[in-house]
Amino acid sequence: MKNRTVSKEQWKWFAGFLICFFVVMLALYFRMSSVRSSALESDFKRKPQPVNVLIPVVTDVWRTANFLARVQGGQTIQLRTDVGGWVEEKRVEIGSSVDIDDTLLVLKDERKKFALLEAKSRLNSARADLKELKRLYNKNISLVQRGIVAKDTLESLDNQIAAKAAEVNALDASYQRSNWDFEHLIIKSPIKGKIIDVIPDIGQEVMANEIVINLVNSSRKKVVAGVDANWARILRKDTEVKLSNFINNELETSVAVIKGISPNIDRASGTYSVEAEIVGEANNWLPGEIVNMEVPIELLQNVIKVPRTAILSDSSDVFLFTFIEGKAVKVPIKVTWLNDKQGAISSDSLPKDSKIIIKGNSGLADKQPVRIIK
């Protein structure tokens, strides 16, 4: 078989061909880039990009942190009976809201009713006897002075009055006790709260000192959030925080005050508990609900608040676009995030008399023509 060899001239020809090919490709690339850039510039001049702008305002603002917190009720109370009886009426059910001195249960015991009537009758009889003795005593004073009645008679009446007065006091104490027993057949709420459970049914007998109702104190609700060690060191007692929650697409807010930060870590979650007491007229949040707790962390002075939609970034820089004389001007910035919706930048970050582009900034180029829309 005849060997085929490539001559030196053929190698030179092949290398020259490759060089020419690459030169042509580079020329075509730069030509296309130039045409594209010219077309883009022409398009920019022909069609300004519509944008929304924000007039920057220099202000002082708090940087905040947000945590999830669980609503907790106040202390749970087990309400016991003071006297025994039979349940005649239930005024509340599970979940009922009650105020102080609202009637919860009505008990019935005819024996206490009769004991009260008996004690009252005895007291009234003794008071009548005492009144009669005092009348006789006063009548005999003048008779003794005229010598018609002996002085011993007056002293005897005085002793009888003292004895009867003591009897009246004893009967009055007995009446008060019977009246106390009778009045406490009506069980009232000692606090403002919500009913957790009503144990006895109508007609059921309950004994004295028996638990009949469980209720939770709703006059002092609180929230508890779990935070890591860094936040536990930063947060301070008596700091006012904002609570918020969406119910049926409606925002409900309340104010709370931090009462303390636990020094012990919760081993299950690895967090420290922050407890805040809800102040003022709170929403009708139930224990166990999850709400957002917004805590002020740092006061930033002489800054401009910027919405998140205005802040852009590439591989190396954070920037925004400003509107200056009909063009979008790219401005590098340093952002301090206030929350998940807003950031803050230094008041001297922006050119004078510029406006911040907050919408329509996606895909903008520096110095690209833009127009403001409302």
HELIX and SHEET records of a PDB file:
HELIX    1   1 LYS A    8  ARG A   46  1                                  39    
HELIX    2   2 GLU A  110  GLN A  145  1                                  36    
HELIX    3   3 LYS A  151  GLU A  183  1                                  33    
HELIX    4   4 ALA A  229  ILE A  234  1                                   6    
HELIX    5   5 ARG A  308  ALA A  310  5                                   3    
SHEET    1   A 6 LEU A 312  SER A 313  0                                        
SHEET    2   A 6 VAL A 318  ILE A 324 -1                                        
SHEET    3   A 6 LYS A 327  PRO A 332 -1                                        
SHEET    4   A 6 GLN A 368  ILE A 372 -1                                        
SHEET    5   A 6 GLN A  49  LEU A  54  1                                        
SHEET    6   A 6 LYS A 355  LYS A 359 -1                                        
SHEET    1   B 8 THR A 336  TRP A 337  0                                        
SHEET    2   B 8 GLN A 342  SER A 346 -1                                        
SHEET    3   B 8 ILE A 290  PRO A 307 -1                                        
SHEET    4   B 8 VAL A  58  GLN A  72 -1                                        
SHEET    5   B 8 LYS A 222  VAL A 227 -1                                        
SHEET    6   B 8 THR A 271  VAL A 279 -1                                        
SHEET    7   B 8 GLU A 250  ASP A 266 -1                                        
SHEET    8   B 8 GLU A 240  ILE A 247 -1                                        
SHEET    1   C 4 THR A  76  ARG A  80  0                                        
SHEET    2   C 4 ILE A 211  ASN A 217 -1                                        
SHEET    3   C 4 GLY A 193  VAL A 198 -1                                        
SHEET    4   C 4 SER A  97  VAL A  98 -1                                        
SHEET    1   D 4 ILE A 186  LYS A 188  0                                        
SHEET    2   D 4 THR A 103  LYS A 108 -1                                        
SHEET    3   D 4 GLY A  85  LYS A  90 -1                                        
SHEET    4   D 4 GLU A 205  VAL A 206 -1                                        
END                                                                             
